[in-house]
Amino acid sequence: MKDIWPWKQEGTVNITIYDVPEGLLREFAEKVINPDYPGGISPAIKDVILKAVEERKRQETRIATVKEL
């Protein structure tokens, strides 16, 4: 998968995620990471974050458009 993360020039942070159920992580690896992200879990999580932010921006745009009407 092509790296679509637009903030390559920004600084990065390292994160630790606690208490993720093992089965959920295994399913995420099997269904999302392995087929789509040969680079591993980091690119997959970045993509999930990016898509969530983009979706929220679309929602906010729609709400603002409706309020204007």
C-alpha positions as CSV (number, residue, x, y, z in Angstrom):
1,M,0.0,0.0,0.0
2,K,1.2,3.5,-0.9
3,D,2.1,5.6,2.1
4,I,-0.6,8.2,2.3
5,W,0.4,9.8,5.6
6,P,0.6,13.5,4.8
7,W,2.6,14.6,7.8
8,K,6.0,13.1,7.0
9,Q,7.9,16.3,7.8
10,E,6.4,16.8,11.2
11,G,7.9,15.4,14.4
12,T,6.6,12.0,15.5
13,V,5.6,10.5,18.8
14,N,5.9,7.0,20.1
15,I,2.7,5.6,21.8
16,T,2.0,2.7,24.0
17,I,-1.5,1.2,23.9
18,Y,-2.7,-0.7,27.0
19,D,-5.3,-3.3,27.5
20,V,-6.1,-4.2,23.9
21,P,-7.8,-7.6,23.9
22,E,-5.5,-10.2,22.3
23,G,-8.3,-11.5,20.1
24,L,-9.1,-8.1,18.7
25,L,-5.4,-7.4,17.9
26,R,-5.1,-10.8,16.3
27,E,-8.2,-10.2,14.1
28,F,-6.9,-6.7,13.2
29,A,-3.6,-8.2,12.1
30,E,-5.3,-11.0,10.1
31,K,-7.9,-8.9,8.4
32,V,-6.3,-5.5,8.0
33,I,-2.5,-5.4,8.7
34,N,-1.3,-8.6,6.9
35,P,-3.3,-8.1,3.6
36,D,-3.0,-4.3,3.3
37,Y,0.0,-3.1,5.3
38,P,3.2,-5.0,4.6
39,G,5.0,-2.4,6.8
40,G,3.3,-3.7,9.9
41,I,1.0,-2.2,12.5
42,S,2.4,1.3,12.5
43,P,1.3,2.2,9.0
44,A,-2.1,0.6,9.7
45,I,-2.7,2.6,12.8
46,K,-1.6,5.8,11.0
47,D,-4.1,5.1,8.2
48,V,-6.9,4.4,10.7
49,I,-6.1,7.8,12.5
50,L,-6.0,9.7,9.2
51,K,-9.3,8.2,8.0
52,A,-11.0,9.0,11.3
53,V,-9.8,12.6,11.1
54,E,-10.9,13.0,7.5
55,E,-14.3,11.5,8.3
56,R,-14.8,13.9,11.2
57,K,-13.9,16.8,8.9
58,R,-16.5,15.7,6.3
59,Q,-19.1,15.4,9.1
60,E,-18.3,18.9,10.3
61,T,-18.5,20.3,6.8
62,R,-21.9,18.7,6.3
63,I,-23.2,20.0,9.6
64,A,-21.9,23.6,8.8
65,T,-23.6,23.3,5.4
66,V,-26.9,22.3,6.8
67,K,-26.8,25.1,9.4
68,E,-26.2,27.6,6.6
69,L,-29.4,26.5,4.9
